[in-house]
């Protein structure tokens, strides 16, 4: 699982990709997939933006197109 981290500029409505984070669920137990990813994204990328509330994530499955067998 990869989290794509975006920031929204509310003045002009633009959205920009800030970075990508691999899943780190072991240290954020008890939270949902979105809540744990957003908490981690805010701790990593929070210093890059003026408002951490402008950060949002989109989880994507990196193994979605692969076949095993």
CHARMM-style PDB file with segment names, atoms N, HN, CA, C and O in Angstrom:
ATOM      1  N   UNK     1       0.841  -1.174   0.000  1.00  0.00      PROA
ATOM      2  CA  UNK     1       0.000   0.000   0.000  1.00  0.00      PROA
ATOM      3  C   UNK     1       0.889   1.242   0.000  1.00  0.00      PROA
ATOM      4  O   UNK     1       1.842   1.340   0.773  1.00  0.00      PROA
ATOM      5  N   UNK     2       0.562   2.176  -0.872  1.00  0.00      PROA
ATOM      6  HN  UNK     2      -0.212   2.096  -1.500  1.00  0.00      PROA
ATOM      7  CA  UNK     2       1.274   3.449  -0.980  1.00  0.00      PROA
ATOM      8  C   UNK     2       0.267   4.571  -0.753  1.00  0.00      PROA
ATOM      9  O   UNK     2      -0.840   4.539  -1.291  1.00  0.00      PROA
ATOM     10  N   UNK     3       0.653   5.556   0.041  1.00  0.00      PROA
ATOM     11  HN  UNK     3       1.552   5.582   0.478  1.00  0.00      PROA
ATOM     12  CA  UNK     3      -0.167   6.746   0.245  1.00  0.00      PROA
ATOM     13  C   UNK     3       0.383   7.864  -0.616  1.00  0.00      PROA
ATOM     14  O   UNK     3       1.557   8.215  -0.493  1.00  0.00      PROA
ATOM     15  N   UNK     4      -0.436   8.429  -1.482  1.00  0.00      PROA
ATOM     16  HN  UNK     4      -1.390   8.144  -1.582  1.00  0.00      PROA
ATOM     17  CA  UNK     4      -0.056   9.607  -2.248  1.00  0.00      PROA
ATOM     18  C   UNK     4      -0.542  10.814  -1.459  1.00  0.00      PROA
ATOM     19  O   UNK     4      -1.731  10.929  -1.159  1.00  0.00      PROA
ATOM     20  N   UNK     5       0.379  11.716  -1.123  1.00  0.00      PROA
ATOM     21  HN  UNK     5       1.344  11.623  -1.366  1.00  0.00      PROA
ATOM     22  CA  UNK     5       0.074  12.861  -0.277  1.00  0.00      PROA
ATOM     23  C   UNK     5      -0.050  14.110  -1.142  1.00  0.00      PROA
ATOM     24  O   UNK     5       0.860  14.445  -1.900  1.00  0.00      PROA
ATOM     25  N   UNK     6      -1.179  14.791  -1.021  1.00  0.00      PROA
ATOM     26  HN  UNK     6      -1.918  14.519  -0.404  1.00  0.00      PROA
ATOM     27  CA  UNK     6      -1.467  15.992  -1.799  1.00  0.00      PROA
ATOM     28  C   UNK     6      -1.716  17.173  -0.873  1.00  0.00      PROA
ATOM     29  O   UNK     6      -2.069  17.010   0.295  1.00  0.00      PROA
ATOM     30  N   UNK     7      -1.523  18.369  -1.427  1.00  0.00      PROA
ATOM     31  HN  UNK     7      -1.236  18.502  -2.375  1.00  0.00      PROA
ATOM     32  CA  UNK     7      -1.836  19.601  -0.719  1.00  0.00      PROA
ATOM     33  C   UNK     7      -2.755  20.429  -1.603  1.00  0.00      PROA
ATOM     34  O   UNK     7      -2.535  20.550  -2.808  1.00  0.00      PROA
ATOM     35  N   UNK     8      -3.793  21.002  -0.986  1.00  0.00      PROA
ATOM     36  HN  UNK     8      -3.972  20.904  -0.007  1.00  0.00      PROA
ATOM     37  CA  UNK     8      -4.725  21.831  -1.741  1.00  0.00      PROA
ATOM     38  C   UNK     8      -4.490  23.286  -1.413  1.00  0.00      PROA
ATOM     39  O   UNK     8      -4.406  23.665  -0.245  1.00  0.00      PROA
ATOM     40  N   UNK     9      -4.386  24.100  -2.443  1.00  0.00      PROA
ATOM     41  HN  UNK     9      -4.455  23.793  -3.393  1.00  0.00      PROA
ATOM     42  CA  UNK     9      -4.287  25.542  -2.299  1.00  0.00      PROA
ATOM     43  C   UNK     9      -5.700  26.089  -2.413  1.00  0.00      PROA
ATOM     44  O   UNK     9      -6.293  26.064  -3.491  1.00  0.00      PROA
ATOM     45  N   UNK    10      -6.241  26.583  -1.307  1.00  0.00      PROA
ATOM     46  HN  UNK    10      -5.759  26.603  -0.431  1.00  0.00      PROA
ATOM     47  CA  UNK    10      -7.629  27.032  -1.295  1.00  0.00      PROA
ATOM     48  C   UNK    10      -7.833  28.363  -2.009  1.00  0.00      PROA
ATOM     49  O   UNK    10      -8.967  28.698  -2.352  1.00  0.00      PROA
ATOM     50  N   UNK    11      -6.773  29.131  -2.242  1.00  0.00      PROA
ATOM     51  HN  UNK    11      -5.852  28.859  -1.963  1.00  0.00      PROA
ATOM     52  CA  UNK    11      -6.920  30.417  -2.922  1.00  0.00      PROA
ATOM     53  C   UNK    11      -7.227  30.262  -4.402  1.00  0.00      PROA
ATOM     54  O   UNK    11      -8.087  30.963  -4.936  1.00  0.00      PROA
ATOM     55  N   UNK    12      -6.523  29.341  -5.074  1.00  0.00      PROA
ATOM     56  HN  UNK    12      -5.825  28.772  -4.640  1.00  0.00      PROA
ATOM     57  CA  UNK    12      -6.775  29.164  -6.514  1.00  0.00      PROA
ATOM     58  C   UNK    12      -7.361  27.791  -6.857  1.00  0.00      PROA
ATOM     59  O   UNK    12      -7.620  27.509  -8.027  1.00  0.00      PROA
ATOM     60  N   UNK    13      -7.570  26.946  -5.865  1.00  0.00      PROA
ATOM     61  HN  UNK    13      -7.360  27.174  -4.915  1.00  0.00      PROA
ATOM     62  CA  UNK    13      -8.194  25.646  -6.102  1.00  0.00      PROA
ATOM     63  C   UNK    13      -7.279  24.581  -6.666  1.00  0.00      PROA
ATOM     64  O   UNK    13      -7.744  23.506  -7.046  1.00  0.00      PROA
ATOM     65  N   UNK    14      -5.983  24.860  -6.727  1.00  0.00      PROA
ATOM     66  HN  UNK    14      -5.605  25.733  -6.418  1.00  0.00      PROA
ATOM     67  CA  UNK    14      -5.062  23.879  -7.299  1.00  0.00      PROA
ATOM     68  C   UNK    14      -4.681  22.811  -6.262  1.00  0.00      PROA
ATOM     69  O   UNK    14      -4.705  23.053  -5.055  1.00  0.00      PROA
ATOM     70  N   UNK    15      -4.337  21.650  -6.763  1.00  0.00      PROA
ATOM     71  HN  UNK    15      -4.318  21.454  -7.744  1.00  0.00      PROA
ATOM     72  CA  UNK    15      -3.904  20.527  -5.939  1.00  0.00      PROA
ATOM     73  C   UNK    15      -2.540  20.080  -6.446  1.00  0.00      PROA
ATOM     74  O   UNK    15      -2.334  19.949  -7.652  1.00  0.00      PROA
ATOM     75  N   UNK    16      -1.608  19.847  -5.526  1.00  0.00      PROA
ATOM     76  HN  UNK    16      -1.776  19.954  -4.545  1.00  0.00      PROA
ATOM     77  CA  UNK    16      -0.276  19.408  -5.943  1.00  0.00      PROA
ATOM     78  C   UNK    16       0.158  18.192  -5.136  1.00  0.00      PROA
ATOM     79  O   UNK    16      -0.096  18.090  -3.936  1.00  0.00      PROA
ATOM     80  N   UNK    17       0.810  17.287  -5.824  1.00  0.00      PROA
ATOM     81  HN  UNK    17       1.017  17.370  -6.799  1.00  0.00      PROA
ATOM     82  CA  UNK    17       1.363  16.090  -5.190  1.00  0.00      PROA
ATOM     83  C   UNK    17       2.618  16.487  -4.429  1.00  0.00      PROA
ATOM     84  O   UNK    17       3.540  17.067  -5.004  1.00  0.00      PROA
ATOM     85  N   UNK    18       2.656  16.178  -3.141  1.00  0.00      PROA
ATOM     86  HN  UNK    18       1.908  15.707  -2.674  1.00  0.00      PROA
ATOM     87  CA  UNK    18       3.814  16.511  -2.307  1.00  0.00      PROA
ATOM     88  C   UNK    18       4.783  15.340  -2.247  1.00  0.00      PROA
ATOM     89  O   UNK    18       5.996  15.523  -2.342  1.00  0.00      PROA
ATOM     90  N   UNK    19       4.239  14.127  -2.088  1.00  0.00      PROA
ATOM     91  HN  UNK    19       3.253  13.977  -2.011  1.00  0.00      PROA
ATOM     92  CA  UNK    19       5.106  12.963  -1.992  1.00  0.00      PROA
ATOM     93  C   UNK    19       4.306  11.686  -1.849  1.00  0.00      PROA
ATOM     94  O   UNK    19       3.076  11.689  -1.896  1.00  0.00      PROA
ATOM     95  N   UNK    20       5.035  10.590  -1.673  1.00  0.00      PROA
ATOM     96  HN  UNK    20       6.034  10.588  -1.635  1.00  0.00      PROA
ATOM     97  CA  UNK    20       4.413   9.280  -1.512  1.00  0.00      PROA
ATOM     98  C   UNK    20       5.036   8.601  -0.311  1.00  0.00      PROA
ATOM     99  O   UNK    20       6.238   8.723  -0.071  1.00  0.00      PROA
ATOM    100  N   UNK    21       4.210   7.880   0.451  1.00  0.00      PROA
ATOM    101  HN  UNK    21       3.235   7.781   0.256  1.00  0.00      PROA
ATOM    102  CA  UNK    21       4.673   7.186   1.639  1.00  0.00      PROA
ATOM    103  C   UNK    21       4.268   5.715   1.571  1.00  0.00      PROA
ATOM    104  O   UNK    21       3.134   5.419   1.194  1.00  0.00      PROA
ATOM    105  N   UNK    22       5.156   4.785   1.922  1.00  0.00      PROA
ATOM    106  HN  UNK    22       6.077   5.025   2.228  1.00  0.00      PROA
ATOM    107  CA  UNK    22       4.745   3.380   2.029  1.00  0.00      PROA
ATOM    108  C   UNK    22       3.947   3.181   3.311  1.00  0.00      PROA
ATOM    109  O   UNK    22       4.100   3.940   4.268  1.00  0.00      PROA
ATOM    110  N   UNK    23       3.104   2.168   3.329  1.00  0.00      PROA
ATOM    111  HN  UNK    23       2.980   1.551   2.551  1.00  0.00      PROA
ATOM    112  CA  UNK    23       2.266   1.903   4.489  1.00  0.00      PROA
ATOM    113  C   UNK    23       3.118   1.580   5.710  1.00  0.00      PROA
ATOM    114  O   UNK    23       4.128   0.882   5.620  1.00  0.00      PROA
ATOM    115  N   UNK    24       2.689   2.099   6.839  1.00  0.00      PROA
ATOM    116  HN  UNK    24       1.868   2.666   6.912  1.00  0.00      PROA
ATOM    117  CA  UNK    24       3.387   1.882   8.105  1.00  0.00      PROA
ATOM    118  C   UNK    24       2.342   1.607   9.183  1.00  0.00      PROA
ATOM    119  O   UNK    24       2.209   2.379  10.132  1.00  0.00      PROA
ATOM    120  N   UNK    25       1.621   0.535   9.042  1.00  0.00      PROA
ATOM    121  HN  UNK    25       1.729  -0.092   8.270  1.00  0.00      PROA
ATOM    122  CA  UNK    25       0.493   0.242   9.923  1.00  0.00      PROA
ATOM    123  C   UNK    25       0.911  -0.297  11.288  1.00  0.00      PROA
ATOM    124  O   UNK    25       0.125  -0.212  12.231  1.00  0.00      PROA
ATOM    125  N   UNK    26       2.099  -0.840  11.429  1.00  0.00      PROA
ATOM    126  HN  UNK    26       2.738  -0.909  10.662  1.00  0.00      PROA
ATOM    127  CA  UNK    26       2.488  -1.453  12.686  1.00  0.00      PROA
ATOM    128  C   UNK    26       2.570  -0.449  13.827  1.00  0.00      PROA
ATOM    129  O   UNK    26       2.278  -0.794  14.972  1.00  0.00      PROA
ATOM    130  N   UNK    27       2.963   0.788  13.534  1.00  0.00      PROA
ATOM    131  HN  UNK    27       3.201   1.068  12.604  1.00  0.00      PROA
ATOM    132  CA  UNK    27       3.106   1.775  14.596  1.00  0.00      PROA
ATOM    133  C   UNK    27       1.843   2.595  14.818  1.00  0.00      PROA
ATOM    134  O   UNK    27       1.788   3.371  15.772  1.00  0.00      PROA
ATOM    135  N   UNK    28       0.845   2.453  13.986  1.00  0.00      PROA
ATOM    136  HN  UNK    28       0.890   1.822  13.212  1.00  0.00      PROA
ATOM    137  CA  UNK    28      -0.381   3.232  14.110  1.00  0.00      PROA
ATOM    138  C   UNK    28      -1.584   2.311  14.289  1.00  0.00      PROA
ATOM    139  O   UNK    28      -2.604   2.478  13.622  1.00  0.00      PROA
ATOM    140  N   UNK    29      -1.464   1.359  15.171  1.00  0.00      PROA
ATOM    141  HN  UNK    29      -0.634   1.223  15.713  1.00  0.00      PROA
ATOM    142  CA  UNK    29      -2.540   0.387  15.400  1.00  0.00      PROA
ATOM    143  C   UNK    29      -3.769   1.057  15.977  1.00  0.00      PROA
ATOM    144  O   UNK    29      -3.669   2.043  16.707  1.00  0.00      PROA
ATOM    145  N   UNK    30      -4.921   0.518  15.649  1.00  0.00      PROA
ATOM    146  HN  UNK    30      -5.002  -0.283  15.057  1.00  0.00      PROA
ATOM    147  CA  UNK    30      -6.185   1.019  16.164  1.00  0.00      PROA
ATOM    148  C   UNK    30      -6.807   2.112  15.314  1.00  0.00      PROA
ATOM    149  O   UNK    30      -7.943   2.510  15.570  1.00  0.00      PROA
ATOM    150  N   UNK    31      -6.103   2.604  14.321  1.00  0.00      PROA
ATOM    151  HN  UNK    31      -5.180   2.281  14.113  1.00  0.00      PROA
ATOM    152  CA  UNK    31      -6.637   3.634  13.439  1.00  0.00      PROA
ATOM    153  C   UNK    31      -7.042   3.009  12.109  1.00  0.00      PROA
ATOM    154  O   UNK    31      -6.544   1.949  11.731  1.00  0.00      PROA
ATOM    155  N   UNK    32      -7.947   3.674  11.407  1.00  0.00      PROA
ATOM    156  HN  UNK    32      -8.353   4.536  11.713  1.00  0.00      PROA
ATOM    157  CA  UNK    32      -8.341   3.187  10.089  1.00  0.00      PROA
ATOM    158  C   UNK    32      -7.212   3.440   9.097  1.00  0.00      PROA
ATOM    159  O   UNK    32      -6.244   4.130   9.416  1.00  0.00      PROA
ATOM    160  N   UNK    33      -7.332   2.892   7.916  1.00  0.00      PROA
ATOM    161  HN  UNK    33      -8.119   2.331   7.656  1.00  0.00      PROA
ATOM    162  CA  UNK    33      -6.336   3.046   6.866  1.00  0.00      PROA
ATOM    163  C   UNK    33      -6.112   4.526   6.527  1.00  0.00      PROA
ATOM    164  O   UNK    33      -4.971   4.970   6.400  1.00  0.00      PROA
ATOM    165  N   UNK    34      -7.187   5.274   6.384  1.00  0.00      PROA
ATOM    166  HN  UNK    34      -8.115   4.914   6.488  1.00  0.00      PROA
ATOM    167  CA  UNK    34      -7.099   6.697   6.039  1.00  0.00      PROA
ATOM    168  C   UNK    34      -6.552   7.504   7.214  1.00  0.00      PROA
ATOM    169  O   UNK    34      -5.687   8.359   7.027  1.00  0.00      PROA
ATOM    170  N   UNK    35      -7.047   7.239   8.418  1.00  0.00      PROA
ATOM    171  HN  UNK    35      -7.750   6.544   8.570  1.00  0.00      PROA
ATOM    172  CA  UNK    35      -6.618   8.012   9.588  1.00  0.00      PROA
ATOM    173  C   UNK    35      -5.136   7.804   9.886  1.00  0.00      PROA
ATOM    174  O   UNK    35      -4.432   8.759  10.214  1.00  0.00      PROA
ATOM    175  N   UNK    36      -4.661   6.575   9.778  1.00  0.00      PROA
ATOM    176  HN  UNK    36      -5.233   5.799   9.512  1.00  0.00      PROA
ATOM    177  CA  UNK    36      -3.246   6.323  10.056  1.00  0.00      PROA
ATOM    178  C   UNK    36      -2.356   6.936   8.982  1.00  0.00      PROA
ATOM    179  O   UNK    36      -1.297   7.480   9.294  1.00  0.00      PROA
ATOM    180  N   UNK    37      -2.773   6.856   7.725  1.00  0.00      PROA
ATOM    181  HN  UNK    37      -3.633   6.415   7.471  1.00  0.00      PROA
ATOM    182  CA  UNK    37      -2.002   7.448   6.634  1.00  0.00      PROA
ATOM    183  C   UNK    37      -1.950   8.964   6.725  1.00  0.00      PROA
ATOM    184  O   UNK    37      -0.905   9.566   6.477  1.00  0.00      PROA
ATOM    185  N   UNK    38      -3.073   9.587   7.080  1.00  0.00      PROA
ATOM    186  HN  UNK    38      -3.921   9.098   7.282  1.00  0.00      PROA
ATOM    187  CA  UNK    38      -3.115  11.037   7.197  1.00  0.00      PROA
ATOM    188  C   UNK    38      -2.294  11.525   8.385  1.00  0.00      PROA
ATOM    189  O   UNK    38      -1.625  12.555   8.299  1.00  0.00      PROA
ATOM    190  N   UNK    39      -2.342  10.796   9.482  1.00  0.00      PROA
ATOM    191  HN  UNK    39      -2.886   9.959   9.551  1.00  0.00      PROA
ATOM    192  CA  UNK    39      -1.540  11.159  10.654  1.00  0.00      PROA
ATOM    193  C   UNK    39      -0.048  11.094  10.326  1.00  0.00      PROA
ATOM    194  O   UNK    39       0.718  11.979  10.708  1.00  0.00      PROA
ATOM    195  N   UNK    40       0.348  10.061   9.632  1.00  0.00      PROA
ATOM    196  HN  UNK    40      -0.274   9.342   9.322  1.00  0.00      PROA
ATOM    197  CA  UNK    40       1.750   9.908   9.260  1.00  0.00      PROA
ATOM    198  C   UNK    40       2.167  10.973   8.238  1.00  0.00      PROA
ATOM    199  O   UNK    40       3.265  11.522   8.322  1.00  0.00      PROA
ATOM    200  N   UNK    41       1.295  11.259   7.285  1.00  0.00      PROA
ATOM    201  HN  UNK    41       0.402  10.813   7.216  1.00  0.00      PROA
ATOM    202  CA  UNK    41       1.592  12.279   6.271  1.00  0.00      PROA
ATOM    203  C   UNK    41       1.754  13.653   6.910  1.00  0.00      PROA
ATOM    204  O   UNK    41       2.638  14.413   6.517  1.00  0.00      PROA
ATOM    205  N   UNK    42       0.911  13.983   7.891  1.00  0.00      PROA
ATOM    206  HN  UNK    42       0.192  13.365   8.209  1.00  0.00      PROA
ATOM    207  CA  UNK    42       1.028  15.270   8.567  1.00  0.00      PROA
ATOM    208  C   UNK    42       2.325  15.368   9.353  1.00  0.00      PROA
ATOM    209  O   UNK    42       2.918  16.444   9.430  1.00  0.00      PROA
ATOM    210  N   UNK    43       2.773  14.269   9.934  1.00  0.00      PROA
ATOM    211  HN  UNK    43       2.292  13.395   9.870  1.00  0.00      PROA
ATOM    212  CA  UNK    43       4.026  14.312  10.697  1.00  0.00      PROA
ATOM    213  C   UNK    43       5.240  14.425   9.780  1.00  0.00      PROA
ATOM    214  O   UNK    43       6.236  15.039  10.160  1.00  0.00      PROA
ATOM    215  N   UNK    44       5.178  13.854   8.594  1.00  0.00      PROA
ATOM    216  HN  UNK    44       4.368  13.355   8.285  1.00  0.00      PROA
ATOM    217  CA  UNK    44       6.304  13.904   7.661  1.00  0.00      PROA
ATOM    218  C   UNK    44       6.301  15.196   6.847  1.00  0.00      PROA
ATOM    219  O   UNK    44       7.333  15.859   6.739  1.00  0.00      PROA
ATOM    220  N   UNK    45       5.154  15.559   6.274  1.00  0.00      PROA
ATOM    221  HN  UNK    45       4.317  15.020   6.362  1.00  0.00      PROA
ATOM    222  CA  UNK    45       5.077  16.678   5.341  1.00  0.00      PROA
ATOM    223  C   UNK    45       4.471  17.944   5.938  1.00  0.00      PROA
ATOM    224  O   UNK    45       4.314  18.934   5.224  1.00  0.00      PROA
ATOM    225  N   UNK    46       4.128  17.942   7.215  1.00  0.00      PROA
ATOM    226  HN  UNK    46       4.255  17.138   7.795  1.00  0.00      PROA
ATOM    227  CA  UNK    46       3.492  19.095   7.843  1.00  0.00      PROA
ATOM    228  C   UNK    46       4.332  20.358   7.803  1.00  0.00      PROA
ATOM    229  O   UNK    46       3.783  21.458   7.742  1.00  0.00      PROA
ATOM    230  N   UNK    47       5.647  20.228   7.836  1.00  0.00      PROA
ATOM    231  HN  UNK    47       6.093  19.334   7.886  1.00  0.00      PROA
ATOM    232  CA  UNK    47       6.516  21.393   7.795  1.00  0.00      PROA
ATOM    233  C   UNK    47       6.645  22.024   6.422  1.00  0.00      PROA
ATOM    234  O   UNK    47       7.173  23.129   6.297  1.00  0.00      PROA
ATOM    235  N   UNK    48       6.173  21.346   5.397  1.00  0.00      PROA
ATOM    236  HN  UNK    48       5.743  20.448   5.499  1.00  0.00      PROA
ATOM    237  CA  UNK    48       6.274  21.869   4.032  1.00  0.00      PROA
ATOM    238  C   UNK    48       5.112  22.760   3.627  1.00  0.00      PROA
ATOM    239  O   UNK    48       5.195  23.482   2.633  1.00  0.00      PROA
ATOM    240  N   UNK    49       4.028  22.710   4.395  1.00  0.00      PROA
ATOM    241  HN  UNK    49       3.961  22.124   5.202  1.00  0.00      PROA
ATOM    242  CA  UNK    49       2.840  23.495   4.052  1.00  0.00      PROA
ATOM    243  C   UNK    49       2.487  24.430   5.199  1.00  0.00      PROA
ATOM    244  O   UNK    49       2.854  24.182   6.347  1.00  0.00      PROA
ATOM    245  N   UNK    50       1.771  25.507   4.881  1.00  0.00      PROA
ATOM    246  HN  UNK    50       1.473  25.708   3.947  1.00  0.00      PROA
ATOM    247  CA  UNK    50       1.361  26.471   5.912  1.00  0.00      PROA
ATOM    248  C   UNK    50       0.265  25.895   6.796  1.00  0.00      PROA
ATOM    249  O   UNK    50       0.242  26.135   8.004  1.00  0.00      PROA
ATOM    250  N   UNK    51      -0.642  25.136   6.193  1.00  0.00      PROA
ATOM    251  HN  UNK    51      -0.624  24.941   5.213  1.00  0.00      PROA
ATOM    252  CA  UNK    51      -1.805  24.610   6.898  1.00  0.00      PROA
ATOM    253  C   UNK    51      -1.857  23.096   6.728  1.00  0.00      PROA
ATOM    254  O   UNK    51      -2.047  22.610   5.613  1.00  0.00      PROA
ATOM    255  N   UNK    52      -1.693  22.342   7.815  1.00  0.00      PROA
ATOM    256  HN  UNK    52      -1.539  22.737   8.720  1.00  0.00      PROA
ATOM    257  CA  UNK    52      -1.715  20.884   7.706  1.00  0.00      PROA
ATOM    258  C   UNK    52      -3.111  20.362   7.384  1.00  0.00      PROA
ATOM    259  O   UNK    52      -3.255  19.213   6.966  1.00  0.00      PROA
ATOM    260  N   UNK    53      -4.135  21.179   7.569  1.00  0.00      PROA
ATOM    261  HN  UNK    53      -4.018  22.113   7.909  1.00  0.00      PROA
ATOM    262  CA  UNK    53      -5.493  20.766   7.195  1.00  0.00      PROA
ATOM    263  C   UNK    53      -5.665  20.723   5.683  1.00  0.00      PROA
ATOM    264  O   UNK    53      -6.634  20.149   5.186  1.00  0.00      PROA
ATOM    265  N   UNK    54      -4.737  21.324   4.949  1.00  0.00      PROA
ATOM    266  HN  UNK    54      -3.950  21.791   5.353  1.00  0.00      PROA
ATOM    267  CA  UNK    54      -4.795  21.303   3.491  1.00  0.00      PROA
ATOM    268  C   UNK    54      -4.220  20.013   2.920  1.00  0.00      PROA
ATOM    269  O   UNK    54      -4.312  19.774   1.716  1.00  0.00      PROA
ATOM    270  N   UNK    55      -3.628  19.177   3.774  1.00  0.00      PROA
ATOM    271  HN  UNK    55      -3.554  19.371   4.752  1.00  0.00      PROA
ATOM    272  CA  UNK    55      -3.082  17.901   3.320  1.00  0.00      PROA
ATOM    273  C   UNK    55      -4.180  16.852   3.235  1.00  0.00      PROA
ATOM    274  O   UNK    55      -5.062  16.796   4.091  1.00  0.00      PROA
ATOM    275  N   UNK    56      -4.124  16.035   2.216  1.00  0.00      PROA
ATOM    276  HN  UNK    56      -3.407  16.080   1.521  1.00  0.00      PROA
ATOM    277  CA  UNK    56      -4.997  14.865   2.133  1.00  0.00      PROA
ATOM    278  C   UNK    56      -4.248  13.757   1.425  1.00  0.00      PROA
ATOM    279  O   UNK    56      -3.269  14.007   0.721  1.00  0.00      PROA
ATOM    280  N   UNK    57      -4.710  12.532   1.614  1.00  0.00      PROA
ATOM    281  HN  UNK    57      -5.505  12.330   2.185  1.00  0.00      PROA
ATOM    282  CA  UNK    57      -4.037  11.367   1.043  1.00  0.00      PROA
ATOM    283  C   UNK    57      -5.004  10.575   0.193  1.00  0.00      PROA
ATOM    284  O   UNK    57      -6.222  10.639   0.357  1.00  0.00      PROA
ATOM    285  N   UNK    58      -4.411   9.820  -0.728  1.00  0.00      PROA
ATOM    286  HN  UNK    58      -3.421   9.767  -0.862  1.00  0.00      PROA
ATOM    287  CA  UNK    58      -5.164   8.847  -1.515  1.00  0.00      PROA
ATOM    288  C   UNK    58      -4.372   7.551  -1.462  1.00  0.00      PROA
ATOM    289  O   UNK    58      -3.293   7.462  -2.047  1.00  0.00      PROA
ATOM    290  N   UNK    59      -4.899   6.532  -0.761  1.00  0.00      PROA
ATOM    291  HN  UNK    59      -5.776   6.604  -0.285  1.00  0.00      PROA
ATOM    292  CA  UNK    59      -4.192   5.257  -0.720  1.00  0.00      PROA
ATOM    293  C   UNK    59      -4.330   4.520  -2.045  1.00  0.00      PROA
ATOM    294  O   UNK    59      -5.395   4.533  -2.662  1.00  0.00      PROA
ATOM    295  N   UNK    60      -3.251   3.879  -2.479  1.00  0.00      PROA
ATOM    296  HN  UNK    60      -2.386   3.869  -1.978  1.00  0.00      PROA
ATOM    297  CA  UNK    60      -3.304   3.087  -3.708  1.00  0.00      PROA
ATOM    298  C   UNK    60      -2.574   1.779  -3.459  1.00  0.00      PROA
ATOM    299  O   UNK    60      -1.562   1.740  -2.758  1.00  0.00      PROA
ATOM    300  N   UNK    61      -3.093   0.725  -4.033  1.00  0.00      PROA
ATOM    301  HN  UNK    61      -3.914   0.757  -4.602  1.00  0.00      PROA
ATOM    302  CA  UNK    61      -2.506  -0.593  -3.879  1.00  0.00      PROA
ATOM    303  C   UNK    61      -1.443  -0.779  -4.946  1.00  0.00      PROA
ATOM    304  O   UNK    61      -1.765  -0.837  -6.133  1.00  0.00      PROA
ATOM    305  N   UNK    62      -0.192  -0.874  -4.548  1.00  0.00      PROA
ATOM    306  HN  UNK    62       0.070  -0.827  -3.584  1.00  0.00      PROA
ATOM    307  CA  UNK    62       0.912  -0.985  -5.511  1.00  0.00      PROA
ATOM    308  C   UNK    62       0.943  -2.328  -6.222  1.00  0.00      PROA
ATOM    309  O   UNK    62       1.531  -2.438  -7.298  1.00  0.00      PROA
ATOM    310  N   UNK    63       0.327  -3.344  -5.650  1.00  0.00      PROA
ATOM    311  HN  UNK    63      -0.151  -3.255  -4.776  1.00  0.00      PROA
ATOM    312  CA  UNK    63       0.338  -4.683  -6.246  1.00  0.00      PROA
ATOM    313  C   UNK    63      -0.937  -4.964  -7.038  1.00  0.00      PROA
ATOM    314  O   UNK    63      -1.201  -6.117  -7.378  1.00  0.00      PROA
ATOM    315  N   UNK    64      -1.713  -3.959  -7.333  1.00  0.00      PROA
ATOM    316  HN  UNK    64      -1.498  -3.022  -7.058  1.00  0.00      PROA
ATOM    317  CA  UNK    64      -2.995  -4.151  -7.985  1.00  0.00      PROA
ATOM    318  C   UNK    64      -2.892  -4.811  -9.352  1.00  0.00      PROA
ATOM    319  O   UNK    64      -3.728  -5.647  -9.696  1.00  0.00      PROA
ATOM    320  N   UNK    65      -1.882  -4.450 -10.136  1.00  0.00      PROA
ATOM    321  HN  UNK    65      -1.203  -3.771  -9.857  1.00  0.00      PROA
ATOM    322  CA  UNK    65      -1.766  -4.987 -11.477  1.00  0.00      PROA
ATOM    323  C   UNK    65      -0.940  -6.258 -11.587  1.00  0.00      PROA
ATOM    324  O   UNK    65      -0.840  -6.829 -12.672  1.00  0.00      PROA
ATOM    325  N   UNK    66      -0.351  -6.712 -10.499  1.00  0.00      PROA
ATOM    326  HN  UNK    66      -0.433  -6.248  -9.617  1.00  0.00      PROA
ATOM    327  CA  UNK    66       0.509  -7.894 -10.554  1.00  0.00      PROA
ATOM    328  C   UNK    66      -0.293  -9.166 -10.341  1.00  0.00      PROA
ATOM    329  O   UNK    66      -1.293  -9.187  -9.623  1.00  0.00      PROA
ATOM    330  N   UNK    67       0.175 -10.220 -10.986  1.00  0.00      PROA
ATOM    331  HN  UNK    67       0.987 -10.202 -11.569  1.00  0.00      PROA
ATOM    332  CA  UNK    67      -0.433 -11.532 -10.798  1.00  0.00      PROA
ATOM    333  C   UNK    67       0.569 -12.443 -10.121  1.00  0.00      PROA
ATOM    334  O   UNK    67       1.757 -12.436 -10.445  1.00  0.00      PROA
ATOM    335  N   UNK    68       0.081 -13.220  -9.184  1.00  0.00      PROA
ATOM    336  HN  UNK    68      -0.884 -13.226  -8.921  1.00  0.00      PROA
ATOM    337  CA  UNK    68       0.942 -14.169  -8.473  1.00  0.00      PROA
ATOM    338  C   UNK    68       0.486 -15.578  -8.824  1.00  0.00      PROA
ATOM    339  O   UNK    68      -0.712 -15.848  -8.916  1.00  0.00      PROA
ATOM    340  N   UNK    69       1.424 -16.451  -9.013  1.00  0.00      PROA
ATOM    341  HN  UNK    69       2.397 -16.232  -8.938  1.00  0.00      PROA
ATOM    342  CA  UNK    69       1.005 -17.813  -9.255  1.00  0.00      PROA
ATOM    343  C   UNK    69       1.826 -18.437 -10.228  1.00  0.00      PROA
ATOM    344  OT1 UNK    69       1.613 -19.603 -10.559  1.00  0.00      PROA
TER     345      UNK     69
END
